[in-house]
């Protein structure tokens, strides 16, 4: 779509910058499903940013970040998982947080989600009275700016969010059995290292040093520092911390060159910690590691709430950066496996 705008027309720009995607996903179907299984006339609603940010703020106010899952699911998709589309494709970015939030609020154990139409294509149906959950995707239009004192052929892309509704498979009757399959929990041995995560981290080529009582990433010297493996409560805590610091590691100027000062000002450090937490949660879900609250959560919780309350796009920006960090690390892993 192309629009021609006069110079005086004011269009809001994404807060994260012109080159920063609001959401990494694309829609899987053209029509949006109703927000309820029963049709309702459209009403005035808060923006998509406000609706999703509000739910995440509520979760944080209750002291439970939506990216923390202190239990394991008995579903056949695995004890830890990102939310999945009907075809098993994982959701990404802000939609991971939105659906984790919805699942926690409503007690869903199954990670699968689908639209009203997709359910009917299976010959299934959403139970009467069930309400769906919001997911979003980014769209863009090309704008020709008619400027008197500049090049009249100037074009730019405007990005904006669209939303549609999905239902958890626990809200749907008549689906194939595998959507409701359960798995047998395996015993966890805290002293055992997870070979998959070890291979994943080795593929990054990151310099990791062990010793002391602190976990951190040193950007100037470009290394990750961790206490010894035996100092951690269990293997889950060790690998979750390692993946947190690996997300910080991607911020280096030779990698993703993540600079947050202009976007977040004085809260840039806390924003980077939020990105690392989200990145670790995505990676833990991908690699089958249970993410538990860190000791410094309370320290950052108030700052995160302050940032999110003041800017309803901040969590979208943080989730976008976290998604890029996870994809970057997965890319290194894939390249290593192919070599």
Secondary structure as GFF3:
##gff-version 3
##sequence-region A 1 339
A	DSSP	beta_strand	2	6	.	.	.	ID=ss1
A	DSSP	alpha_helix	48	61	.	.	.	ID=ss2
A	DSSP	alpha_helix	94	106	.	.	.	ID=ss3
A	DSSP	beta_strand	113	114	.	.	.	ID=ss4
A	DSSP	alpha_helix	116	121	.	.	.	ID=ss5
A	DSSP	beta_strand	125	126	.	.	.	ID=ss6
A	DSSP	beta_strand	133	146	.	.	.	ID=ss7
A	DSSP	beta_strand	155	168	.	.	.	ID=ss8
A	DSSP	three_ten_helix	169	171	.	.	.	ID=ss9
A	DSSP	beta_strand	172	173	.	.	.	ID=ss10
A	DSSP	three_ten_helix	177	180	.	.	.	ID=ss11
A	DSSP	alpha_helix	195	204	.	.	.	ID=ss12
A	DSSP	beta_strand	208	210	.	.	.	ID=ss13
A	DSSP	beta_strand	216	218	.	.	.	ID=ss14
A	DSSP	beta_strand	223	226	.	.	.	ID=ss15
A	DSSP	three_ten_helix	229	231	.	.	.	ID=ss16
A	DSSP	alpha_helix	235	249	.	.	.	ID=ss17
A	DSSP	alpha_helix	261	264	.	.	.	ID=ss18
A	DSSP	three_ten_helix	265	267	.	.	.	ID=ss19
A	DSSP	alpha_helix	268	287	.	.	.	ID=ss20
A	DSSP	alpha_helix	297	310	.	.	.	ID=ss21
A	DSSP	alpha_helix	314	338	.	.	.	ID=ss22
###
